[in-house]
Amino acid sequence: MDAVPYPLNLSATALWKGILYDEDNLNQVYNRIKDINMEHMDKAKKSIIEKGLDGKIKDKTVHEISKWLVDIARDGLIEEEKGYIEPLADMVQKKKTPPYDLIGEKAQLGKKEALKNCILNNLDEVK
């Protein structure tokens, strides 16, 4: 999860917490992936390279899997934490793919201005 831009860095943490800290969610994910083997992954890799979020892993698109993962992760979070997953949920809903969509949104700003959105470059805001 290194180099994930804000606020997706917090969304990624919320995604993992919502899945890994909830036994039912963890079991759902395990049951969905337990039959996936290297042959499936090799086919998926080719499909994803060719079709992006419409690429498939077995019988589901990456987009469908992404929506499902975000939904179950959200269910595994307490109410105060659910807001952290929303930037990711919004991105999945709109079928955006980082970093390319995020880079495209900032391209017209120029490199120096675009970097101002990076939290490490704005430590004054954190204080």
MODELLER restraints for C-alpha pairs under 7 A, 6 or more apart:
rsr = mdl.restraints
at = mdl.atoms
rsr.add(forms.Gaussian(group=physical.xy_distance, feature=features.Distance(at['CA:5:A'], at['CA:118:A']), mean=6.80, stdev=0.5))
rsr.add(forms.Gaussian(group=physical.xy_distance, feature=features.Distance(at['CA:6:A'], at['CA:118:A']), mean=6.82, stdev=0.5))
rsr.add(forms.Gaussian(group=physical.xy_distance, feature=features.Distance(at['CA:6:A'], at['CA:119:A']), mean=6.87, stdev=0.5))
rsr.add(forms.Gaussian(group=physical.xy_distance, feature=features.Distance(at['CA:7:A'], at['CA:87:A']), mean=6.66, stdev=0.5))
rsr.add(forms.Gaussian(group=physical.xy_distance, feature=features.Distance(at['CA:8:A'], at['CA:87:A']), mean=6.32, stdev=0.5))
rsr.add(forms.Gaussian(group=physical.xy_distance, feature=features.Distance(at['CA:8:A'], at['CA:88:A']), mean=6.15, stdev=0.5))
rsr.add(forms.Gaussian(group=physical.xy_distance, feature=features.Distance(at['CA:10:A'], at['CA:84:A']), mean=5.86, stdev=0.5))
rsr.add(forms.Gaussian(group=physical.xy_distance, feature=features.Distance(at['CA:11:A'], at['CA:84:A']), mean=5.17, stdev=0.5))
rsr.add(forms.Gaussian(group=physical.xy_distance, feature=features.Distance(at['CA:11:A'], at['CA:85:A']), mean=4.27, stdev=0.5))
rsr.add(forms.Gaussian(group=physical.xy_distance, feature=features.Distance(at['CA:11:A'], at['CA:86:A']), mean=7.00, stdev=0.5))
rsr.add(forms.Gaussian(group=physical.xy_distance, feature=features.Distance(at['CA:11:A'], at['CA:87:A']), mean=6.48, stdev=0.5))
rsr.add(forms.Gaussian(group=physical.xy_distance, feature=features.Distance(at['CA:11:A'], at['CA:88:A']), mean=5.68, stdev=0.5))
rsr.add(forms.Gaussian(group=physical.xy_distance, feature=features.Distance(at['CA:14:A'], at['CA:84:A']), mean=6.19, stdev=0.5))
rsr.add(forms.Gaussian(group=physical.xy_distance, feature=features.Distance(at['CA:14:A'], at['CA:85:A']), mean=5.63, stdev=0.5))
rsr.add(forms.Gaussian(group=physical.xy_distance, feature=features.Distance(at['CA:15:A'], at['CA:70:A']), mean=6.50, stdev=0.5))
rsr.add(forms.Gaussian(group=physical.xy_distance, feature=features.Distance(at['CA:15:A'], at['CA:73:A']), mean=5.31, stdev=0.5))
rsr.add(forms.Gaussian(group=physical.xy_distance, feature=features.Distance(at['CA:15:A'], at['CA:85:A']), mean=6.50, stdev=0.5))
rsr.add(forms.Gaussian(group=physical.xy_distance, feature=features.Distance(at['CA:18:A'], at['CA:73:A']), mean=3.94, stdev=0.5))
rsr.add(forms.Gaussian(group=physical.xy_distance, feature=features.Distance(at['CA:18:A'], at['CA:74:A']), mean=6.02, stdev=0.5))
rsr.add(forms.Gaussian(group=physical.xy_distance, feature=features.Distance(at['CA:18:A'], at['CA:75:A']), mean=6.95, stdev=0.5))
rsr.add(forms.Gaussian(group=physical.xy_distance, feature=features.Distance(at['CA:18:A'], at['CA:76:A']), mean=4.25, stdev=0.5))
rsr.add(forms.Gaussian(group=physical.xy_distance, feature=features.Distance(at['CA:18:A'], at['CA:77:A']), mean=5.06, stdev=0.5))
rsr.add(forms.Gaussian(group=physical.xy_distance, feature=features.Distance(at['CA:19:A'], at['CA:25:A']), mean=5.25, stdev=0.5))
rsr.add(forms.Gaussian(group=physical.xy_distance, feature=features.Distance(at['CA:19:A'], at['CA:26:A']), mean=5.50, stdev=0.5))
rsr.add(forms.Gaussian(group=physical.xy_distance, feature=features.Distance(at['CA:19:A'], at['CA:72:A']), mean=6.97, stdev=0.5))
rsr.add(forms.Gaussian(group=physical.xy_distance, feature=features.Distance(at['CA:19:A'], at['CA:73:A']), mean=4.97, stdev=0.5))
rsr.add(forms.Gaussian(group=physical.xy_distance, feature=features.Distance(at['CA:19:A'], at['CA:76:A']), mean=6.37, stdev=0.5))
rsr.add(forms.Gaussian(group=physical.xy_distance, feature=features.Distance(at['CA:20:A'], at['CA:26:A']), mean=5.65, stdev=0.5))
rsr.add(forms.Gaussian(group=physical.xy_distance, feature=features.Distance(at['CA:22:A'], at['CA:76:A']), mean=5.65, stdev=0.5))
rsr.add(forms.Gaussian(group=physical.xy_distance, feature=features.Distance(at['CA:25:A'], at['CA:72:A']), mean=6.33, stdev=0.5))
rsr.add(forms.Gaussian(group=physical.xy_distance, feature=features.Distance(at['CA:40:A'], at['CA:57:A']), mean=6.78, stdev=0.5))
rsr.add(forms.Gaussian(group=physical.xy_distance, feature=features.Distance(at['CA:40:A'], at['CA:58:A']), mean=6.34, stdev=0.5))
rsr.add(forms.Gaussian(group=physical.xy_distance, feature=features.Distance(at['CA:44:A'], at['CA:55:A']), mean=6.85, stdev=0.5))
rsr.add(forms.Gaussian(group=physical.xy_distance, feature=features.Distance(at['CA:44:A'], at['CA:56:A']), mean=5.63, stdev=0.5))
rsr.add(forms.Gaussian(group=physical.xy_distance, feature=features.Distance(at['CA:44:A'], at['CA:57:A']), mean=4.85, stdev=0.5))
rsr.add(forms.Gaussian(group=physical.xy_distance, feature=features.Distance(at['CA:47:A'], at['CA:55:A']), mean=4.64, stdev=0.5))
rsr.add(forms.Gaussian(group=physical.xy_distance, feature=features.Distance(at['CA:47:A'], at['CA:56:A']), mean=5.98, stdev=0.5))
rsr.add(forms.Gaussian(group=physical.xy_distance, feature=features.Distance(at['CA:48:A'], at['CA:55:A']), mean=4.19, stdev=0.5))
rsr.add(forms.Gaussian(group=physical.xy_distance, feature=features.Distance(at['CA:48:A'], at['CA:56:A']), mean=6.63, stdev=0.5))
rsr.add(forms.Gaussian(group=physical.xy_distance, feature=features.Distance(at['CA:53:A'], at['CA:61:A']), mean=6.61, stdev=0.5))
rsr.add(forms.Gaussian(group=physical.xy_distance, feature=features.Distance(at['CA:53:A'], at['CA:62:A']), mean=4.96, stdev=0.5))
rsr.add(forms.Gaussian(group=physical.xy_distance, feature=features.Distance(at['CA:53:A'], at['CA:63:A']), mean=5.00, stdev=0.5))
rsr.add(forms.Gaussian(group=physical.xy_distance, feature=features.Distance(at['CA:54:A'], at['CA:61:A']), mean=5.23, stdev=0.5))
rsr.add(forms.Gaussian(group=physical.xy_distance, feature=features.Distance(at['CA:54:A'], at['CA:62:A']), mean=6.06, stdev=0.5))
rsr.add(forms.Gaussian(group=physical.xy_distance, feature=features.Distance(at['CA:54:A'], at['CA:63:A']), mean=6.26, stdev=0.5))
rsr.add(forms.Gaussian(group=physical.xy_distance, feature=features.Distance(at['CA:55:A'], at['CA:61:A']), mean=5.35, stdev=0.5))
rsr.add(forms.Gaussian(group=physical.xy_distance, feature=features.Distance(at['CA:55:A'], at['CA:62:A']), mean=5.87, stdev=0.5))
rsr.add(forms.Gaussian(group=physical.xy_distance, feature=features.Distance(at['CA:56:A'], at['CA:62:A']), mean=5.80, stdev=0.5))
rsr.add(forms.Gaussian(group=physical.xy_distance, feature=features.Distance(at['CA:66:A'], at['CA:92:A']), mean=6.68, stdev=0.5))
rsr.add(forms.Gaussian(group=physical.xy_distance, feature=features.Distance(at['CA:67:A'], at['CA:92:A']), mean=6.34, stdev=0.5))
rsr.add(forms.Gaussian(group=physical.xy_distance, feature=features.Distance(at['CA:70:A'], at['CA:89:A']), mean=6.22, stdev=0.5))
rsr.add(forms.Gaussian(group=physical.xy_distance, feature=features.Distance(at['CA:74:A'], at['CA:82:A']), mean=5.96, stdev=0.5))
rsr.add(forms.Gaussian(group=physical.xy_distance, feature=features.Distance(at['CA:74:A'], at['CA:85:A']), mean=6.91, stdev=0.5))
rsr.add(forms.Gaussian(group=physical.xy_distance, feature=features.Distance(at['CA:106:A'], at['CA:114:A']), mean=5.65, stdev=0.5))
rsr.add(forms.Gaussian(group=physical.xy_distance, feature=features.Distance(at['CA:115:A'], at['CA:121:A']), mean=6.89, stdev=0.5))
rsr.add(forms.Gaussian(group=physical.xy_distance, feature=features.Distance(at['CA:116:A'], at['CA:122:A']), mean=6.35, stdev=0.5))
